[in-house]
Amino acid sequence: MSQPDVQFLKAFSDALNRHDIDAVMDMMTEDCVFHAIAGPELRGKSFVGQSEVRQALENAWKTAPDAAWVDGEHFVVGDHGFSETTYQGTTADGARSEARMVDVFTFRDGKIAVKNAFRKNRPPIDV
C-alpha cells in the first residue's frame, strides 16, 4: 500500500468537512488513535480504535453541526504529515469558535494511525 501524500490529506479534510464518517474512518487504521484538543491526559482526551474515534468525531459534529476546517495547507514528510487549518463551528447555544489549528498525523500501511489535534485557545467570537 502506498504512503499517504498531500492529496490524501486533502481528501481526509474534505471528508471531515462533509461530516462523512465512513470516508474518514476508511482512511484510518483499525487501531487508530485520535488525541483531541482538550482533556485530562497529557495529549488531551485519547480515543483508541475505530469505534471510539468514530464516536468522538460524530459527537464533535453533534456539538457543532456546522464544524468545518477551512484554508487548509497539507504537508507530508515520510510517515508523518500535518494539516494547518482554520477551525470554524457554532455550538447549539450559539457560541461561535474560529481558531487556527494543526493536526499532526502518523501514517501506517497507507492510512492514518494517529491524528493528534492542536488548536489555539481562543474565546468565542461575536458573529
N, C-alpha and C positions, 0 to 999 in steps of 0.2 A: 504494500500500500504506500502511495506517495506521501511525502511530508506536506502538511498544510502550507499554503502560501497566502499572500495578501488577498487574493480573490476569495480564498476560503474564509478568511476573517471578515471580508465584506459581506459574504453570503450569510455568515453567522449573525452579523449585526443586522442585516435585513430581516432575518428570521425573528430575532428579538423584537424588532420594531413592528413586525406583523403580529406579534404575540403568537407565533406558530410553534407551540411547544413540541410538536412531533418533529419538526425540522430541526429545532435547536437540539433536542435530545439525540437525534440521529448523528449529529456532529460531535457528540461526546462519547467517551468510552463507557463501558458498563460500570466500571468502578470510579467514575468521575467524582471530582471534589469541587465544590463551589464555596469559596470563602467570601461571605457577604461583607458589605461596607462597615457593618457595626455588629457588636455582640460582645459577650463576656470573654471570649477567647483571644489570645494574642493576635490571631489573624482575623478576628471578627467571628461571627457565628459560622461554623463549618457544616456544610451539608454533604453527605457522602453517599455515593451510589445514585443510579438513575432515578429511583423512586423519591429520595429526599430532595435531589436537585430539582426534579420536575415540580414537586410540591412547593418548594421555595420560590421558584420563578412564577408559578401560577398565582401564589399568594401575593407576590410583589405586584403583579398585574391587576389583581383584585383591589389592592390598596391604592394604586394609582392607575386607573383604567386607560389613561392616555399616555402612559410611560413611553418615552422614546429616547433613543441615543442618537444624536444628530452631529453633523460636522465631523464625521469620523475620519481619522487618519490611522492606517493599519500598517504594522511592521512585523516582519518575521526574521529571526536570526536563529538558524539551526532548529533545535527542538523547542524554542520559545518564541513567543510573539506578544505583541501588545497592541491595544486599540485605545487611542485617546479620543474621547467624545465629549459632547455636552449632554448631560442627563437633563431631561425635562419631564415633569409629571405633576399631576394635581391629585391630592387625596380627596376622599369623599367629603371632608369638612371644608374643602376649598383652599387648603394650603398648597401653594404653588412652589415647586422646587425647580431650580435651574442652577447647575454647577458643573464645572469641568471634572472629568474623571478619567481613570485609566483602568483597563482590565489587563492583567498580566496572565498569559496563558502558557501552560506546559503541554506539549503535544506528545502523543504516543500512538503508534500504529495508525497514523493518518487522521487522528481525531484529537479533540481537546480532552486531556486527562485532568487538568486543573484550571479553573477560572478563579482568579484572585482579584477582587474588585476594590478599588480605592477611589473615594470621591471627596472633593472639598467639602468641608463642614460649613455650609452657608445657610443662614436663616431663610425661612420662606420669603418669597418676593411678592410685591404687590403687582397685580395684573390689571 
